[in-house]
């Protein structure tokens, strides 16, 4: 399809998204001539911004629509690990064994072999920074006895936190048609981690860590990009697109921003930055972010 014919279609998509957000009660929705860049097709895109102090919703599009969490799933894996540390069942020095099943997980992973183990402190960093699937599964098996039993624990915890539209099937976020969530539920999980475990939240701001004598680098490019961003987690599988939950804390403002379904990490990050700017100063941000969706294609 040629660009002249594509452009009106994209405008209609943007208009539909704007109407949906207005219908959902988004008090900060911008006029049609000043639309935030939409980083993905409507069937994948979802976003929400929540005030971290009051819990007030500041922006949303498709925030209750069903989506795949991808590696955002690991936020719940860590939530249950932090709970185990709080009760004393696990310490930072606890050795977590890596089973054949855990070691067989596809990348991204730390590439453990059968019979090896990892201390809990390094496991947290491997999950946050590297998004290591093998380590996430090892943690799940250690806490739940099996990954399936751990997934049931994850779903039960989600319900207790008010995440009514989330079902977990594994500890890593690897593809599973039954593992679903919403942007709203991921915002709830992000805020719950921040409020329940302030003593552990620093892990989410780490962009690299040393393991076995080598530096392991992460891929959450929002860290260091925007002043005040201090976590939390990225995710990607083909079915979900590029997802992220981001925490902002600066100048007396706290925000939780969720963007799901972007076409690339760059588009996702650009959109998160625009939503942060918009939430902090709507009028100024709208002027800065008058980007057309067609320009991103």
C-alpha positions, 0 to 999 in steps of 0.5 A: 500500500502506498504512503498516501493511501496508508496515511488516512488509515493510520489517522483513523486508527489514532482517532479510534484510540483517542476515542477509546481512551476518552470513553475510559475516563482519561482526564489527560487525553490530548486533542486530536491534533496533538496525539502521542506517538502510538508505538504499535498496532491497536491489537498489541498496544496497551498503556497506563500511567498511574500516580505512585503515591495516590494510585490515581490513573493519569492515562490509559489506552487498552489498559484492561485488554488481554495481553501477553506479559512476556518477561514482565512475568519475572516481576511476580517470580521475584515478588514471591522470592522476596516474600520467601526472603522476608519470612526467612525461608531464603537468605541472600546466600541460599543456594538455588539448584538448577535442574535439567528443566531449568538449564534447558530453557531457551535464551536469554539465560545464564547457561547453567549446567546440570547440578550447578547452583546460584546464590539467591542474591545473584539469582535476583540480579540475573533475573532483573538485569539479564532476564535469565529464563534458566534462573527464573525457572530454577527459582520457581522450582525451588519455591514451588517444588515444580514450575507448574506448582509455582505458576499456580502460586503466582496466579494465586498471589496475583488474585490477592493483589487485585490482578483479576485478569492475570494468569501465569503458566510459567516463571519466565514469561516464555510463550504460553497461550494461557499466560495472559495479563493486562497493562492495568494488572502489571501496574498493580504488580509494579506498585506492589513490589515498590510498596511491599519490598522497598528494601529490595527495590534497588535491584530493579535499578541495576543495569549490570552485575558481576558474575563468575568474574565477568560483567553481565550487562542488561538491556533496560535502556530507560535506566540512565535515559530519563532522570528519575527512572529507577526500574523496573522490567522489560519483556519481549516475545513475538506474540506480545511485542516489546513491553515494559514497566517503568518506575519514576521517582523524582522531585516529589512525583512517583509514577508507574508507566506500563507500555505493552506491544511496541514494535521495537525497544526504541519505540517503546522507550520513546513512548514511555519517555513521552508519557512521563513528560506528559504526566509531569507537565501535560501542556508542555509534553503535548507540544514536545510529542506531536509525532505522527504514527506514520512517521514511525513506520 
